[in-house]
Amino acid sequence: MRDRYGIVSLLMFVVKNKDFLKSNIDVHSFNITSHYDLHIPAANLAVFQKAVWYFGVKLYNHLLPTLKQLSHDISKFKAAL
């Protein structure tokens, strides 16, 4: 149960700071299914890959599209989680 709250708070952190993160559409113009996912920069260092925000972006990108659409309204997004 404790891990669930950690994941929810991590996703809430990503949603609240989405303005500071790039989406794949900002980085390239390829027509792919992950077009509107958040961009994960290439990282060679394990320390960088273990960063909280890096894991949060990866977690956000694995959400269902309906949940991602709710991320514009923080209260609805949190209730849906």
Summary of the structure (lengths in Angstrom):
residues: 81
radius of gyration: 13.0
end to end distance: 13.7
largest distance: 40.2
contacts: 182
relative contact order: 0.18
helix: 60%
strand: 2%
